[in-house]
């Protein structure tokens, strides 16, 4: 991804946060029957301007499949209707478990440092990758998988999903799943909507591709570069059984995210937490 594309994506996120409030922007997970995103109180959410261009000429070649026995361990899908809210925590993983997640990569500048820190403490995490980043950094996808991390789908170009037609959502998710499957030999079982903005169409299309939706419990807001101390404090204050932490390994200067992980990860372990990931059934 070119630098100007990266910063366009971040500016889009900032506009969304300023317009709705950061807490609201990351919790857009309810949808009306027509697929229009709504705030928790029921007020329609206006679409953000300046969303990145979509996958364009890349075909949505990834085959659709029902949610069956390939669903993640402990999270087998229920019969229709399709899930209408993403997982926001994972208490079933154990009282000492937490899940660390990283969005927007892989980025050859910052992802290797995050992988090295996780490897040092023998911790597994989840990486929600953007297809346009993954396509040019497949070696990092393989490194993630070789280290036991879970690779999830974060769309191709990080657009705001709810305003998009179903064909575009299918293209965004399908093209990314195709890159992951061709690189790792298996399709992703989890996906996360950019900006945490979900709607009925995204739930249905993701389910048809065999993926479960995952949100988060604690948002480090590291993409705002608030300072390493602030990121460490937010993660520490939000720690708890089954908590899912959102951080980023791409999309801008993530040196604070890298430095913060080096501090809060050993602190979490010292407090008795076991950062882990959901497994295949």
C-alpha angles and dihedrals in degrees: 000000000000119000094247090052091051094052092044088058092050092047089054090054091048092052090050092049093048092048098046106018121258094262092053095044093059095045101054093130106127122086136189121231091267092056096250112144115241136190117247089263092055100257113139115249116230116229117254120243125234100037112172120263114271129245090285114188095008107111123232089238097151106111120241115240135178121254101259138138091328090076115117121276113279091007104081110164120251120235116274138328094079119241113283099194130042124239107270098179139010110218090157090073090071142278092274096044129109129171122223115201132187125197140201102025171096095148118172090213100057111008095073091056091051091048090050092053092048089048092050091058095035092239127152122216141174122252118198103200132198112229096229089055095041093049092063097038105046091143088066091050089055091048090053092051094043089055091052098254122144115244114209136184120259097170127266104271104010099249127166099266107203098069092050125099117245091255092058093047089050090051094048094050098033097051091050093048088050092056091047094048094047091049101041102025095242134068122246118268096200135050136184126203116235111258088007088275109148134171138176093271093055092049092049096045093044090050091049088056091053097255133132120217117243126191125167145252101212123038111200089193086214091152088073088061093228093168132279093264091055093050091049091049094049093051093045094048092048097047116124144127112307094002118156115212121206119212135147136237096185144019097087140339104346098172089114090053090051093048093045093052090054088058107036098041097064089040091056091048091049088053090057100259121141111209106210144149137235112263135219114267 
